[in-house]
Amino acid sequence: MTELKAVRIPKPGTATKTATQAGLNAPYFDLDSSIKVADAIYNKGGGTASSDQLAAWLGYKSTRSGTFITRMSAANKHFGLIEQSGDQFKLSERGRNVLAPVMPEDSVTAKIEAFLSVALFAKVFEDHRGKQLPPEVGLKNLFKNSYYILPDRVDQAVRVFLASAEQAGFFSTTGDRTKLIRPGPVAGKTTSAPAEGKKEEVAPPTEKQRTSGGGDGPSSIHPSIIGLLRDLPPPGTPWSLQKKKTFLAVFTAAIDWIYPTEEGPPT
């Protein structure tokens, strides 16, 4: 005999959240606050740090602090600026590109990637690409009703979203918070909006800068050198003497090839 089970029928007009409507997670801290975590690991820990060290450097009394834990989660799981293994934290490749870029545009690109790595932020960006953003009260309704952010988290989620978008340069094109536009990396330029009343101008590269062997700006660095620098491990990483010698030999050979020694006058 088939067992009958009671089924709860929802009341008319009552919405039920399906699995595909599960709320998106939002970080409790914005991008800049998370970059400061990575900066502490980079500048005070040389690339690695324990949770006790990080808590002390960032001004928390204990690693059990809920604020400390959620801040680590934002920097690690949401923005991908740091990585965790047990009690140890280290700078991720993205975090290293933000803080110690080989080229100026590396930092811009890494911030864009960090912003879009937050599923909620990426969803808002895709849904409003090329469109006007709703005013803040509209964003709160959107976060609550379309992205299913918990009601007591909506206000903070909107604040963190707007702050992070600005910090990653998504408002730099318009200079205000009306549209989300992905910034275009420009060597030697930041993504911040120009001062009010001033128009930012970018001078075209000179012939000397366009060539690979000379020039004064970072864009003139030869690709071979850039590739070698990007292969360097994070600061503080143990490196064997043999690996150091090999790297220096390759680097010296590249320099000799790119910049041949000028022949002196015959004696």
Secondary structure, DSSP 8 states (H G I E B T S, - for coil): -----------TT-----GGG------SS-HHHHHHHHHHHHHTTTTEEEHHHHHHHTT-S-TT-HHHHHHHHIIIIIT-SEEEETTEEEE-HHHHHHHS-SSHHHHHHHHHHHHHTSHHHHHHHHHTTTSB---HHHHHHHHHHTS---GGGHHHHHHHHHHHHHHTTTTTTTSSSSB-------TT--SS---TT---------HHHHSSS--SSGGGS-HHHHHHHHTS--TT----HHHHHHHHHHHHHHHHHHS--------
